[in-house]
Amino acid sequence: MIWLFDRHGSKLRYEISRDREAGVYRLVVTHPDGHEIVEVVDEPATLIERSTKLMENLREDGWTLP
């Protein structure tokens, strides 16, 4: 899944993907300047908790979904 956030014309990409071979999920946040933050989790419950927290943090920082 991919979400694109906006803040004052800047774009931020938030992606969740699954690596079936490794049995893990990846949360990738790509900032407007191109740097990425990658988190790897192996449990679906952890994925949901972490994803919810990351989205809350983005919204608190002024990022919105267009």
NUMARLO-526501 format. One record per atom (N, C-alpha, C): x, y, z; chain; atom name. Coordinates in nm, 4 decimals. Each point is the difference from the previous one (the first is absolute). Last residue first. Example, Ala and Ser with C-alpha at 12.3 -4.5 7.8 and 13.67 -1.06 7.14 Angstrom:
<atom <1.2850,-0.2250,0.7080>,'A','N'>,
<atom <0.0820,0.1190,0.0060>,'A','CA'>,
<atom <-0.0770,0.1090,0.0730>,'A','C'>,
<atom <0.0290,-0.5720,-0.0070>,'A','N'>,
<atom <-0.0890,0.1190,0.0000>,'A','CA'>,
<atom <0.0900,0.1200,0.0000>,'A','C'>,
! end
This chain:
<atom <-0.3984,1.4201,0.0523>,'A','N'>,
<atom <-0.0739,0.0893,-0.0899>,'A','CA'>,
<atom <-0.1386,-0.0510,-0.0323>,'A','C'>,
<atom <0.2840,-0.0668,0.4607>,'A','N'>,
<atom <-0.0311,-0.0760,-0.1217>,'A','CA'>,
<atom <-0.0816,0.0899,-0.0908>,'A','C'>,
<atom <0.3691,0.1832,0.3690>,'A','N'>,
<atom <-0.1396,-0.0355,-0.0256>,'A','CA'>,
<atom <-0.0098,-0.0854,-0.1250>,'A','C'>,
<atom <0.3684,0.2118,0.4105>,'A','N'>,
<atom <-0.0183,-0.0700,-0.1268>,'A','CA'>,
<atom <-0.1457,-0.0410,-0.0143>,'A','C'>,
<atom <0.2088,0.2195,0.3926>,'A','N'>,
<atom <-0.0613,0.0840,-0.1024>,'A','CA'>,
<atom <-0.0164,-0.0642,-0.1351>,'A','C'>,
<atom <0.1594,-0.1806,0.4398>,'A','N'>,
<atom <0.1031,0.0842,-0.0606>,'A','CA'>,
<atom <-0.0535,0.0823,-0.1177>,'A','C'>,
<atom <-0.2766,-0.3152,0.2228>,'A','N'>,
<atom <0.0397,0.0977,0.1020>,'A','CA'>,
<atom <0.1048,0.0975,-0.0545>,'A','C'>,
<atom <-0.1261,-0.3615,-0.2737>,'A','N'>,
<atom <-0.1101,0.0984,0.0100>,'A','CA'>,
<atom <0.0324,0.1081,0.1026>,'A','C'>,
<atom <0.3027,-0.3577,-0.0404>,'A','N'>,
<atom <0.0004,0.0809,-0.1213>,'A','CA'>,
<atom <-0.1078,0.1083,0.0066>,'A','C'>,
<atom <0.0132,-0.3168,0.3478>,'A','N'>,
<atom <0.1138,0.0929,0.0070>,'A','CA'>,
<atom <0.0059,0.0907,-0.1226>,'A','C'>,
<atom <-0.3223,-0.3439,0.0064>,'A','N'>,
<atom <-0.0338,0.1028,0.0989>,'A','CA'>,
<atom <0.1110,0.1042,0.0085>,'A','C'>,
<atom <0.0813,-0.3751,-0.2666>,'A','N'>,
<atom <-0.0972,0.0904,-0.0636>,'A','CA'>,
<atom <-0.0432,0.1104,0.0953>,'A','C'>,
<atom <0.2870,-0.3346,0.1695>,'A','N'>,
<atom <0.0688,0.0821,-0.1003>,'A','CA'>,
<atom <-0.0956,0.0982,-0.0661>,'A','C'>,
<atom <-0.1818,-0.3145,0.3032>,'A','N'>,
<atom <0.0804,0.1008,0.0693>,'A','CA'>,
<atom <0.0724,0.0914,-0.0994>,'A','C'>,
<atom <-0.2430,-0.3666,-0.1712>,'A','N'>,
<atom <-0.0914,0.0973,0.0612>,'A','CA'>,
<atom <0.0779,0.1124,0.0671>,'A','C'>,
<atom <0.2461,-0.3607,-0.1677>,'A','N'>,
<atom <-0.0559,0.0791,-0.1081>,'A','CA'>,
<atom <-0.0929,0.1086,0.0534>,'A','C'>,
<atom <0.1746,-0.3177,0.3021>,'A','N'>,
<atom <0.1031,0.0939,-0.0451>,'A','CA'>,
<atom <-0.0514,0.0916,-0.1100>,'A','C'>,
<atom <-0.2884,-0.3418,0.1609>,'A','N'>,
<atom <0.0316,0.0953,0.1067>,'A','CA'>,
<atom <0.0990,0.1060,-0.0480>,'A','C'>,
<atom <-0.1008,-0.3551,-0.2957>,'A','N'>,
<atom <-0.1163,0.0880,0.0190>,'A','CA'>,
<atom <0.0296,0.1057,0.1052>,'A','C'>,
<atom <0.3287,-0.3306,-0.0690>,'A','N'>,
<atom <-0.0147,0.0843,-0.1191>,'A','CA'>,
<atom <-0.1141,0.0998,0.0180>,'A','C'>,
<atom <0.0564,-0.3334,0.3216>,'A','N'>,
<atom <0.1025,0.1039,0.0149>,'A','CA'>,
<atom <-0.0071,0.0977,-0.1163>,'A','C'>,
<atom <-0.2746,-0.3748,-0.0215>,'A','N'>,
<atom <-0.0475,0.0882,0.1071>,'A','CA'>,
<atom <0.0983,0.1152,0.0221>,'A','C'>,
<atom <0.1182,-0.3441,-0.3141>,'A','N'>,
<atom <-0.1074,0.0894,-0.0464>,'A','CA'>,
<atom <-0.0501,0.0963,0.1071>,'A','C'>,
<atom <0.5089,-0.1906,-0.0045>,'A','N'>,
<atom <-0.1332,-0.0404,0.0461>,'A','CA'>,
<atom <-0.1062,0.0972,-0.0499>,'A','C'>,
<atom <0.4778,0.0530,-0.0779>,'A','N'>,
<atom <-0.0329,-0.1348,-0.0439>,'A','CA'>,
<atom <-0.1386,-0.0482,0.0414>,'A','C'>,
<atom <0.2977,0.4844,-0.1463>,'A','N'>,
<atom <-0.0706,-0.0702,0.1071>,'A','CA'>,
<atom <-0.0425,-0.1369,-0.0513>,'A','C'>,
<atom <0.3331,0.4646,-0.1228>,'A','N'>,
<atom <-0.0369,-0.1364,-0.0351>,'A','CA'>,
<atom <-0.0653,-0.0636,0.1217>,'A','C'>,
<atom <0.1150,0.5246,-0.2191>,'A','N'>,
<atom <-0.0177,-0.0842,0.1175>,'A','CA'>,
<atom <-0.0457,-0.1363,-0.0486>,'A','C'>,
<atom <0.2425,0.4820,-0.2082>,'A','N'>,
<atom <-0.0548,-0.1334,-0.0222>,'A','CA'>,
<atom <-0.0077,-0.0726,0.1333>,'A','C'>,
<atom <0.0604,0.5159,-0.2477>,'A','N'>,
<atom <0.0036,-0.0675,0.1287>,'A','CA'>,
<atom <-0.0708,-0.1327,-0.0221>,'A','C'>,
<atom <0.2537,0.3766,-0.3539>,'A','N'>,
<atom <-0.1009,-0.0982,0.0399>,'A','CA'>,
<atom <0.0245,-0.0496,0.1415>,'A','C'>,
<atom <0.1084,0.4572,-0.3542>,'A','N'>,
<atom <0.0488,-0.0976,0.0980>,'A','CA'>,
<atom <-0.1154,-0.0879,0.0479>,'A','C'>,
<atom <-0.0531,0.3680,-0.3194>,'A','N'>,
<atom <0.0431,-0.1290,-0.0521>,'A','CA'>,
<atom <0.0496,-0.0991,0.1032>,'A','C'>,
<atom <-0.2096,0.4550,0.0380>,'A','N'>,
<atom <0.1398,0.0124,-0.0437>,'A','CA'>,
<atom <0.0587,-0.1324,-0.0483>,'A','C'>,
<atom <-0.4516,0.0293,0.1766>,'A','N'>,
<atom <0.0121,0.0813,-0.1215>,'A','CA'>,
<atom <0.1435,0.0133,-0.0518>,'A','C'>,
<atom <-0.1127,-0.4411,0.2817>,'A','N'>,
<atom <-0.0182,0.1432,0.0237>,'A','CA'>,
<atom <0.0215,0.0792,-0.1288>,'A','C'>,
<atom <-0.1602,-0.5185,0.1246>,'A','N'>,
<atom <0.0935,0.0734,-0.0856>,'A','CA'>,
<atom <-0.0317,0.1486,0.0120>,'A','C'>,
<atom <-0.0898,-0.4876,0.2801>,'A','N'>,
<atom <-0.0391,0.1400,-0.0108>,'A','CA'>,
<atom <0.1080,0.0703,-0.0812>,'A','C'>,
<atom <-0.1739,-0.5361,0.1034>,'A','N'>,
<atom <0.0987,0.0899,-0.0599>,'A','CA'>,
<atom <-0.0603,0.1401,-0.0119>,'A','C'>,
<atom <-0.0554,-0.5270,0.2293>,'A','N'>,
<atom <-0.0620,0.1320,0.0020>,'A','CA'>,
<atom <0.1077,0.0957,-0.0510>,'A','C'>,
<atom <-0.0775,-0.5638,-0.0386>,'A','N'>,
<atom <0.0845,0.1193,0.0007>,'A','CA'>,
<atom <-0.0880,0.1247,-0.0008>,'A','C'>,
<atom <-0.0214,-0.5666,0.1482>,'A','N'>,
<atom <-0.0647,0.1166,-0.0596>,'A','CA'>,
<atom <0.0969,0.1172,0.0103>,'A','C'>,
<atom <0.0857,-0.5714,-0.0173>,'A','N'>,
<atom <-0.0050,0.1263,0.0741>,'A','CA'>,
<atom <-0.0786,0.1055,-0.0779>,'A','C'>,
<atom <0.1683,-0.4658,-0.1220>,'A','N'>,
<atom <-0.1057,-0.0065,0.1007>,'A','CA'>,
<atom <-0.0103,0.1242,0.0848>,'A','C'>,
<atom <0.2885,-0.1404,-0.3929>,'A','N'>,
<atom <0.0596,0.0245,0.1313>,'A','CA'>,
<atom <-0.1030,-0.0085,0.1118>,'A','C'>,
<atom <-0.1480,-0.0613,-0.4453>,'A','N'>,
<atom <0.1134,-0.0903,0.0188>,'A','CA'>,
<atom <0.0605,0.0129,0.1393>,'A','C'>,
<atom <-0.3485,0.2957,-0.1396>,'A','N'>,
<atom <-0.0473,-0.1352,0.0315>,'A','CA'>,
<atom <0.1140,-0.0973,0.0249>,'A','C'>,
<atom <-0.0679,0.5310,0.0545>,'A','N'>,
<atom <0.1017,-0.0852,-0.0607>,'A','CA'>,
<atom <-0.0348,-0.1434,0.0395>,'A','C'>,
<atom <-0.2963,0.4834,-0.0315>,'A','N'>,
<atom <0.0248,-0.1291,0.0629>,'A','CA'>,
<atom <0.1054,-0.0760,-0.0797>,'A','C'>,
<atom <-0.1536,0.5551,0.0970>,'A','N'>,
<atom <0.0128,-0.1122,-0.0929>,'A','CA'>,
<atom <0.0316,-0.1265,0.0787>,'A','C'>,
<atom <-0.1610,0.5611,0.0318>,'A','N'>,
<atom <0.0085,-0.1264,0.0730>,'A','CA'>,
<atom <0.0080,-0.1095,-0.1048>,'A','C'>,
<atom <0.0920,0.5729,0.0117>,'A','N'>,
<atom <-0.0294,-0.1272,-0.0655>,'A','CA'>,
<atom <0.0134,-0.1164,0.0975>,'A','C'>,
<atom <-0.0142,0.5757,-0.0940>,'A','N'>,
<atom <-0.0044,-0.0972,0.1088>,'A','CA'>,
<atom <-0.0469,-0.1318,-0.0590>,'A','C'>,
<atom <0.2041,0.5243,-0.1563>,'A','N'>,
<atom <-0.0554,-0.1302,-0.0400>,'A','CA'>,
<atom <0.0120,-0.0967,0.1172>,'A','C'>,
<atom <-0.0256,0.5668,-0.0953>,'A','N'>,
<atom <0.0615,-0.1058,0.0773>,'A','CA'>,
<atom <-0.0701,-0.1301,-0.0375>,'A','C'>,
<atom <0.0552,0.5536,-0.1884>,'A','N'>,
<atom <-0.0605,-0.1328,-0.0044>,'A','CA'>,
<atom <0.0831,-0.0985,0.0813>,'A','C'>,
<atom <-0.1101,0.5737,-0.0250>,'A','N'>,
<atom <0.0996,-0.1072,0.0017>,'A','CA'>,
<atom <-0.0715,-0.1340,0.0069>,'A','C'>,
<atom <-0.2407,0.4157,0.0207>,'A','N'>,
<atom <0.0504,-0.0269,-0.1342>,'A','CA'>,
<atom <0.1094,-0.1055,-0.0080>,'A','C'>,
<atom <-0.2108,0.1228,0.4185>,'A','N'>,
<atom <0.0444,0.1247,-0.0622>,'A','CA'>,
<atom <0.0649,-0.0239,-0.1365>,'A','C'>,
<atom <-0.1029,-0.4303,0.1834>,'A','N'>,
<atom <0.0137,0.1055,0.1014>,'A','CA'>,
<atom <0.0601,0.1208,-0.0688>,'A','C'>,
<atom <-0.2220,-0.5424,-0.0971>,'A','N'>,
<atom <0.0360,0.1341,-0.0471>,'A','CA'>,
<atom <0.0142,0.0924,0.1211>,'A','C'>,
<atom <-0.0008,-0.5758,-0.1462>,'A','N'>,
<atom <-0.0353,0.1093,0.0896>,'A','CA'>,
<atom <0.0508,0.1312,-0.0576>,'A','C'>,
<atom <-0.1251,-0.5268,-0.1718>,'A','N'>,
<atom <0.0762,0.1202,-0.0299>,'A','CA'>,
<atom <-0.0529,0.1125,0.0877>,'A','C'>,
<atom <0.0092,-0.5759,0.0063>,'A','N'>,
<atom <-0.0704,0.1245,0.0282>,'A','CA'>,
<atom <0.0936,0.1141,-0.0357>,'A','C'>,
<atom <-0.0522,-0.5695,-0.1006>,'A','N'>,
<atom <0.0754,0.1245,-0.0087>,'A','CA'>,
<atom <-0.0931,0.1168,0.0312>,'A','C'>,
<atom <0.0589,-0.5821,0.0468>,'A','N'>,
<atom <-0.0845,0.1163,0.0000>,'A','CA'>,
<atom <0.0894,0.1230,0.0000>,'A','C'>,
! end
